[in-house]
Amino acid sequence: MNTITKPLVATLFLLCAAPILACDYPVKITVPNGVAATKEEMLEGQKAVKQYVADMEAYLECIVAEEQASRAEMDNLDAETEQQREDMLNKKYNAAVEEMETIAAAFNSEVQAYKARNQ
């Protein structure tokens, strides 16, 4: 009985955990306009950017972990398929990092515009 129970419980756990482990891409935020925004709007924008970056970092960790788990379940992955999966992961990862950097740079530009307006 015990030899049947353990694999059954493990299988059920994996099936139930799969939807939980799905990686959700963070919703892109709107950066406040530094030329027109109030101080409160800029502070809210800063909080939103920080949260977005944290969410994006969690997404990046998730896609790497998801790919590692996926590969662990596959037996005898050929070198070509392995490389294709690695390339796809790298493209997803790099695109997410690029978007995160774009948002951060846009916010920094708006902060500079806000500071220039209020001098």
Contacts in CASP RR format, 6 or more apart in sequence:
PFRMAT RR
TARGET T0000
AUTHOR 0000-0000-0000
METHOD contacts of the structure
MODEL  1
MNTITKPLVATLFLLCAAPILACDYPVKITVPNGVAATKEEMLEGQKAVK
QYVADMEAYLECIVAEEQASRAEMDNLDAETEQQREDMLNKKYNAAVEEM
ETIAAAFNSEVQAYKARNQ
21 62 0 8 1.000
21 65 0 8 1.000
21 66 0 8 1.000
21 69 0 8 1.000
22 66 0 8 1.000
23 59 0 8 1.000
23 62 0 8 1.000
23 63 0 8 1.000
23 66 0 8 1.000
24 59 0 8 1.000
25 59 0 8 1.000
25 96 0 8 1.000
26 52 0 8 1.000
26 55 0 8 1.000
26 56 0 8 1.000
26 59 0 8 1.000
28 52 0 8 1.000
28 99 0 8 1.000
28 103 0 8 1.000
29 45 0 8 1.000
29 48 0 8 1.000
29 49 0 8 1.000
29 52 0 8 1.000
29 103 0 8 1.000
31 45 0 8 1.000
31 49 0 8 1.000
31 103 0 8 1.000
31 106 0 8 1.000
31 107 0 8 1.000
31 110 0 8 1.000
32 41 0 8 1.000
32 42 0 8 1.000
32 44 0 8 1.000
32 45 0 8 1.000
32 110 0 8 1.000
33 110 0 8 1.000
33 113 0 8 1.000
34 42 0 8 1.000
34 110 0 8 1.000
34 111 0 8 1.000
34 113 0 8 1.000
34 114 0 8 1.000
34 117 0 8 1.000
35 113 0 8 1.000
35 114 0 8 1.000
35 117 0 8 1.000
37 110 0 8 1.000
37 114 0 8 1.000
42 110 0 8 1.000
42 111 0 8 1.000
42 114 0 8 1.000
45 107 0 8 1.000
46 107 0 8 1.000
46 111 0 8 1.000
49 103 0 8 1.000
49 104 0 8 1.000
49 107 0 8 1.000
52 100 0 8 1.000
52 103 0 8 1.000
53 100 0 8 1.000
53 103 0 8 1.000
53 104 0 8 1.000
56 96 0 8 1.000
56 97 0 8 1.000
56 99 0 8 1.000
56 100 0 8 1.000
57 100 0 8 1.000
59 96 0 8 1.000
60 93 0 8 1.000
60 96 0 8 1.000
60 97 0 8 1.000
63 89 0 8 1.000
63 92 0 8 1.000
63 93 0 8 1.000
63 96 0 8 1.000
64 89 0 8 1.000
64 93 0 8 1.000
67 85 0 8 1.000
67 89 0 8 1.000
70 85 0 8 1.000
71 77 0 8 1.000
71 82 0 8 1.000
71 85 0 8 1.000
77 85 0 8 1.000
END
